[in-house]
Amino acid sequence: MAVQWYPGHMHKARKNIKEAMPQIDVVIEVLDARIPYSSENPAIAELRQGRPCIKILNKTDLADPETTSLWIKYFEQDDGIKTIELIAERKNQVKQLPQQILALCRKMLPERNLEKKPARVMILGIPNVGKSTLMNGLAGRALAKVGNEPAVTKAQQKTILGNGIQLLDTPGILWPRMNDQNTGYRLAVTGAIKSTAMDYEDVAMYAADLLLKAYPEALMHRYKFKKLPKDDVDLLESIGRIRGGLRAGGRIDMHKASEVLLHNLSAGELGRISLEWPELVAEQQKESEEN
């Protein structure tokens, strides 16, 4: 599946980020804990030019905790990167976040007196990973519009927290072309791509295949199957039969079944599921290079 969704404001956002970056001390990149690799925009590594980076793995309540631990070890192999696990919807966690970020900024900027000169921190990330929710939580008030679909924030927003940190939020940016089809699928499954820019059935087939291989027990439990469906098509047809996806003549409404599976997955109704892990990504990268 080729996903090419790059609205004009994203091009403008990238330009603005590049212009503002010389004034930034630390970059915060918000990632979706279910897809840390696929939600990591390669353009951000290029734009931050080696500056210290705090990667916030958001939505950890939806991700497989063992897999999240693997990703933390993976990212922190780089001395300039630190990670924080987060559920941005939980206010008590977000309240503690400024002190966590401040402590990391002190370590990353040891020569800086943050009381006299606050660390200038830019929040970056792809659409729909929770940047605006995070920004509002850190500030303790509504600074950014929050929505459950991508491309809600359209411009940079700045605020001083008063605790040694000055924050700059930006619109979520994807990259103009995704050469890795696995990345495109995973972004679509988790809602980073607008539904109008993807084929529901195609995306659901990808999710179904992954779930059958990695989380068969979750499928059995959620849909009360007596036996595990044999493949992705069989899984969607089985979901259609038990979730009101039958048309006249007993035909399966595959679009309806696809919507049910993707909704159940994104809402966490299948349990805590990660769609990628470091070893899988390495294998897929190798296959891509060989092909």
N, C-alpha and C positions, 0 to 999 in steps of 0.2 A: 504493500500500500504506500503510495507517495502522498505524504501530507505536506502541502505547501501553503501554510497560512501565515502571512507576514504583512499585517495591515500597515498602512502608511505611518501611523503614530509610532510603531516599533522602530522603523528606520530613523525617525526623528529622535526617539529616545536613545538609541545607540550613539547618535551624533552628540547629544547633550551629555551623555555619560563620559564620552571620550574627552569632551571639552572641560568637564568638571573634575576629572580624575586627578590632575596634578595637585589639587587642593585637598585631596582625601588622604587620610592616614591609615585607616583600616576599612576593609570591605567585608560586609556581612552578606553572605549568599544564602538565601533561604531555599532549601531543597525539600522535595516530597520524600519522606522516609521510605515510601513504598518503591520509589524509583530514583534513588540518589544519583545514579550515573546518568540516566536519561533526562533527569530534571536539572542536571549540571550543564549550563550553557557554555560550550567551549569558547564562545566569544568573550565571556566574563574573565576567564583566565588571561586572555590576550589584553583586555581592557585594563585590568588591575595592575599589570606590569610588575609582578613580583611583590606587591604590597601584602602585608599580613592579612590573612583571611579567616573569618569565623564562619564555619558552615553550620547553619542551624537545620537540623533534621526535623522538620515539622510533620505533624500528623502521625507521630510514632504510635499512637493508640490504634492505628489501622494497619501498621506494619508488623511483620514477624520480628519479635524482639531478638532472636538469635541472629537473624540476618542483619538487623540494624547494628549489632555489636561488630559483625564482620566489616561493615562499611566504615564504622568509626576507626577501626584499626587500619583500614585501607587508606582513608584520607589522612590520618595523622602520621603516616610514614613521612610526609612532608613537614619539616620543622616549622614552616611558616603558616601551617593550617591547624586550627583547633576546631573541635566540634561541640555542639550542644544539642541534646535531645529536647524536643518541645511538643506540647499540644497547645497550640496558640488559642484554642477556644476555652482553655481553662485559665480563668483570671488569676488564680493563686500562683500558677506557674509563671505567668507573664509578669506578675508583680516582682518576682525574684530575679527576672531576667536582666534588668539594668545593672544589678550588682555583679551578676555573672559576667556580663559583657565588659563592665568596667574593670573587673579583676583580670580578665584576659587582655584588655587593652594596656593595662599597666605592665604585664609581662611582655607584650609585643612591642611596647614603646617605652623601654626602661629609662631612657634619658629624658622623657617628657614629664613635666609637672602638670598633671591634668587639672589640678585645682586652678592653676593660673591660665592654662591654655587647653581647653577641652579637646579631646580627640574628635576629629572630624570623620564620621563614619557614614559610609554609603550602603544602603540596603538594596541588594540586587536579587534578581531571580526571574524565572520564567512565569508566565501567567498562572494564576489559580493555585499557588503554593502557600498562600497565607501571609504575604508581605504586608498588606494593608491592615489585617487583623493584628499582626505583630506590632506595627507602627502605632496603632491606636492604643494597644495594651501598654506599650512602653511609655507613651505620653500620658496615659491615664485619662484620655479624652478622645473624642472622634476627630481625627485629623484627616483620615483618608476614607473614601467610600469603600464599603465592603460588599462583595457579592459572591455568589456561588458559581460564577462563570468567569472565564478569562476576559482580560482586557477591560477591567473596570477602571483602574487607575490610568489616567491619560497624560499626566504631567508630573514633573518633579515636585516634591513637597519637603520642606525643611522645618525642623523644630529643634530647640535646645532643651535638653532634659534637665539641666541644672545640676548634674552630678558628675560632671567631667566628660560628658558626651554630647556631641551635636550630631543629629541624625538627618540624613537626606534619603528620602524614599524616591523610587523611580517607577515608571510603568514596567510591567513584565515584558521581557523581550525574548522572543524565540530567535532562531537563526534562519537566514533566508532560504537555505536548502538543507534538508536532512538526507544525507546519503545512506544512513543506517536505517533500514526499514523497521528493525526492532525498536529503535528509539521512537519512531513515529507512532507505532502501535501502542507502546506503553504510555506515551503522552496522551493519546486518544482515550485509552482505557481509564486513566485517572482524571480526565476532564480538563487537561491543559489546552486541548484543541477544541474549538467550538464545534458543536454537533453538526452544524451546517457544512463543515469542511471535512467530514469523514463519512464513511459508509458503515452504518451501524452493524450490519451483518458481518462485514469483513473484520471489523474490530472485535466483535463478539467471538468470532471463530478463533481469532488469535488468543483471546483470553481463555476460551474454553480449552484449547489445546494445552496451554500452560498450566491451568488448574488441574486438568486430568493427570498431568505428569507430576506436579509438585504438591498439590493439595487435594488428593482424591478423597480423603476422609472428611474434609470440610464440605465437599459437594454431597457426599452421602448423608451427612448430618443435616445440612440445610434443606435439601429437597426430598429427604426420606426415601431415597432410592433403595430398592431391594437388591439391585446389583449395579455396579458402576457402568455407565455408558461406555461403549467401545471406542468412540472417537468424538471429535468436536461437533460434527453434524448430529450424531446420535444424542449428544448432550443437549444441544439446543432444541432438538425435537422433543426430547423427554421433558425439558422445562416447559415448552409450549403446551404439552398435554396437561400438565398439572397446574399451570398458571394462567389458564384462560386464553391460550393462544390457538385454539381450534377454529378453523373457518368452516363454512358450509361444505359438506361432503367429507368432513374429517381431515381436511388438509391443515397442515401446521402453518401458522403465521410466524415465519422465521424472524420478521422484523420485530414483532411483539416479544418473542422469546429472547431476542438479542437485547432488547431494552430491559427486560426483567433481569437477565444475568448481569449486565453492566451496572444497573442500578443497585442490585444486591451487593455487588463487589465494591462499588464506590462508597456505599453507605456502611460498609463494614459488617454486613449481615452474613458474610461467609466466614467471619472471624478475622484474625490479624494475619494479613497476607502481604508478602513482598513479591513484586513481579520480576525482580532481578537480584542477583548476588554477584560478588566479585568474580568468582570462578566462572559463572555462566557468561558474564560480559566478556571475560578474557577469551573464552572459547568462541563466542560469536564474532569477536573482533578478528581472531585468527582465521576463521572461516571466510569472513568478508575479504580479508587481504588475499587469501588463496584464490578466491573467485574473481 
